[in-house]
Amino acid sequence: MRWTKPLKWETAAGLGAQGLLLLLLSTEIGLGPAGWLTGAAVGIAMWAVLTRALHRSWARPFGPANHVTLARATLVGGVAALVADSFVNPPQIPALVALATVALILDAVDGQVARRTGTTSTLGARFDMEVDAFLILVLSVFVAASLGAWVLLIGAMRYAFVAAARVLPWLNGSLPPSMARKTVAALQGIVLLTASAGILPPVTVLAVVLVALALLIWSFARDILWLWDVEMSGGVAVTRGATHESV
């Protein structure tokens, strides 16, 4: 038996929370139409994708860790709305930084909650990763407006990896655990958030973002080479849907 009604309630609550956050941003800082449309689109997309994923998975309660991740997704939707609004109105940097900071802090919480409550799941890990990846993409869009389009490589790299895996199935192979990979992944959000805040001199911001991008390229290149070696050696790699940890 599937947990159909509770899951519908959970995803609907996430969509409602997104709407309330957009209303709050509109009231407090005057979020414009571009922000509203973007935030609403993100909220609806999140609701649709999560609902579909939950209905395709085996029946189980939503879980406290997924509640944390859902809260993070709502905050990221708010960040996306502010970034979109910044292209037509003066950027609301304090609000953007505040939402992104909380989202990054909660990223260290949902995994711990899942482990301590015994509610870890493949779906929860994927949900967490997708929220991380989208936040990195949104922040890279904001930073690219001041540093240049090359910054978009940071946000787009993980999506390019997933797209490539559809053409090259060996990229779907399972990767060994790596602290370096996780460190590089965490660094991307911190660096982009710092660059968004405008608290460092422009030259310093340029340098740290370049370093972050170089490390990300190294991380992906290392993992791709590892997967290629497995493919060439005839090793059996366990499919995991190209869920690269870097972003």
N, C-alpha and C positions, 0 to 999 in steps of 0.2 A: 504493500500500500504506500502511495506517495503522500508526502506532506503538502498536498496541493494548496489548501486554503492558507496555512501559515506562510508558505513561500510567496503566495500572491500578496499577502499582507506586508511581508518584509520588503519586497521590491517596490510596492506601492508607497510604503513609508519613505523609502529612499528618494523616490521621485518627488514626494511631497516636501521632504527636507530640502531638496534642491530648489524648489519653488520658494520656500520660506527664506532661504539664504539669498536668493536673487532679490526678493522683496526687501530684505534688510539692506542689501547693498544699494538698492535703488533709493531707499528712504534716507540712508545715512550719507551716501556720497554721490547720489544722482547717476546711477548706472543708466547708460543710454540704450537705445534700441539694439545696437550691434551687440552689446553685452548681454542683453536679455535674450536675443535670438540664439546666441552662441551657448549661453548657459542652459537654455531650455533644450536645445538640440543635444547637448551633452547628457543632460538628465534623462531625456527620452531614450537616447541610444543606450545609456547604461541600464535603464529599466528593461528595455527590450532584450538586450544581449544577456543580462543576468537572469531574467525570467526564463529565457529559452535554455540557458545552460543548466539552471536548477531543475527544470522539468525533464531534461535529458539525463540527469544524474540519478543515482539510486536514492531512495527516500532516506532522509535524515534531517534532524532539526537544522535550522540555519546556523546556529552556533554563535557564541560570544565573539570569537575572533572575526567572523565575517561581519558582525555588527560594527566592529572597529574599522574594518576595511571599507564598509559601506559609508561610514562617516568620513573617511579619508577621500573616497570618491566624490562625495558631496562637496568637500572643500576644494578638491581639484577642479570640479565644475565651476566653482566660484572664481578660481584663479583663471580658468579659460575665459570666463565672461569678462574679467577685468583686462586681460590681455587683448581681447577683441575690441573692447571699448577704448583701449589706449591708442588705437589707430585712427580714431575720429575725435577723441577728447584727450585732455591732459591726463597722463597716466596717474592712477591712484596707487603709488608705490607702497605707502605704509599698509594699506589694506591687502594688497597683493602679497607683500612679504609676510604679513601676519598669517594669512590663510595658508600660504605655501610652507611656512615654518611649522605650523601645527600639523600639516599633512605629513611632513618629513619626520617629525617627532613620533607621530602615531605609527609610522612605518616600522619603528622598532618595538611597537607594542603588540600589534596583532599576531605576529609570529609567536611571541612569548605566551600570549593568552591561549593560542591554539595548543601549544605544547603542554601548558600547565593544566588545561581543562580536558586534555585528551581528545580534542576535536580537530586535529589536523586532517586535511584532505587534499586531494589533487586539485579539486575545484577551488578550494580556498587559496591554495598556493598560486594558482593561475590568476584568480581574481586579484590577489595582492600584486602580482607581477604586472598585470595590465594597468592597474592604477599607477604604479611606479613609472611605467613606460610613458603613459599619457602625461603625467606631470612633467617629466623630463622634456617631452616634446613641446608642451605648452611654454615652459620656461625658456627653451631654446628659441622659440618664436619671438618671445619678448626681448631676449638679449640680442638676437640677430638684428633687430631694428636699429640698434646702436653700434654693434660691432661688425655687422655684415652677414650676408646670407650663409657664409661658411659655417656659422654656429649651428645651423639647422642640421648639419651632419650628426651632431650629438644626439638630437632627438629622433632623427630619421634612421639611424643605423640599425637599431633593433628591428624596426619594421622592414627594412631592406633585407635583413637576415631571414626573417619569417617568409618574405616574398620569395627569396632565393631558394628556401627550403622546399617550396612547392614545385620548383623546377628540378632541384637537386636533392632527391630524397635522403641522401646520406647525411645531409645537414641536420636531419631530424634525430640523429643519434644522441644517446645519453652521454653527458659530459661528467667527468669526475668532479667531486666537490673541490672548490678552490676558494681559499680565503682571499687571494689576490683578486679574483673575479668579483667577489662580493665587495671588497674595498673600493675597487674602481667604480663599481655601480653606485655605491653610496656617495662617492666623491662627486659624481656628476651633478646630483641634486644640490649638494652643498655649494659647489662652485657656481652653478647657474643662479642659485638663490642669492649668493653674495654679489654676483654681477648685477642682478636685478635691483638690489638694494641701493646701489650707487654709493657705497661707503668707502670704496677704494679708488685711488687715482686711475684714470683711464688706461695708462700704460700697464699698471699692475693687473687690472682686470683682463686686459688683452693677453697678458702672459699666462695668468692662471687658467684662463679658458682654453688657450692653446695647449697647455700641459694636460688639462683634463681630456681634451680631444685626442691627443697623442696616446695617452694611456688607454683610452677606450678603443682606439684602433688596434693597439697592441693586444688588448684583451680578446677582441674578436678574432684577430689574426691568429693568435695562439690557439684558440679553441677550434677554429676552422682547420688549421693544420693538424690538430690532434684527430679531428673527425675524419680528415682525409687519410691520415695514416691508418686509422681503423678500417676504413673502406678498402684501402689498397692491400692491407694485410688479411682481408677476408674475415675480420672480426665481426661479431654480432653486436650491433648497437641497439639498445632498447629505445624504441620510438617514444618521444615525449612532446611532440608537437612544436619543435623548435623553440622551446621555452628557455632561451638564453637568459642568464641571470644579470647580464651587464646592464641592460635597461629594458 
